[in-house]
Amino acid sequence: MVNGIAENNRVLYQNVFTGMNLEYSTTYSGMKENFILSQAGRDGLPAPVQLGMSEETTLLAIENSIRFNENVEAFAEGHSITENDPEKGRKFEYHGNRGVLFRSLNGKGRFALPAGFTGD
C-alpha cells in the first residue's frame, strides 16, 4: 500500500508502479487524475521500434477503472457504453476523447467526466 502526500488541492501517491506516481487534484469543475512517469519509468519501457511501431506516432495509454456501489449506466457520444458482464456485473469501456456521462438507474444522480478529463 502506498500512502498519499496531501498538499493544498492535491494528493500524490509516489511509486504506485516502478517509476510512476499518481496524483489526484481538485479543480474548479471536479477532480483530475494524473499519472506521472519518471525518466526511470520511461527507460523501463520498450522502445516503440522494438514492438514494430513508429516513435513519432506511438502513445502510452493507461487503463483505469471506476467502481460504483449502485447500478449506473454510462453514455459516450450519445450512446450507452454499458455492458453486463456475468462475473463482474455492469462494466463500461470507452476508447475515445469525448466526455462520458454516468447516470444512476434509480434516477437519483448523475455525473460526467468532461472531454478533457477522458483523453488528455
C-alpha positions, 0 to 999 in steps of 0.5 A: 500500500502506498500512502498519499502526500496531501498538499493544498488541492492535491494528493500524490501517491509516489511509486504506485508502479516502478517509476510512476506516481499518481496524483489526484487534484481538485479543480474548479469543475471536479477532480483530475487524475494524473499519472506521472512517469519518471525518466526511470519509468520511461527507460523501463519501457520498450522502445516503440521500434522494438514492438514494430511501431513508429516513435513519432506516432506511438502513445502510452495509454493507461487503463483505469477503472471506476467502481460504483456501489449502485447500478449506473449506466454510462453514455459516450457520444450519445450512446450507452457504453454499458455492458453486463458482464456475468462475473463482474456485473455492469462494466463500461469501456470507452476508447475515445476523447469525448466526455462520458456521462454516468447516470444512476438507474434509480434516477437519483444522480448523475455525473460526467467526466468532461472531454478533457478529463477522458483523453488528455 
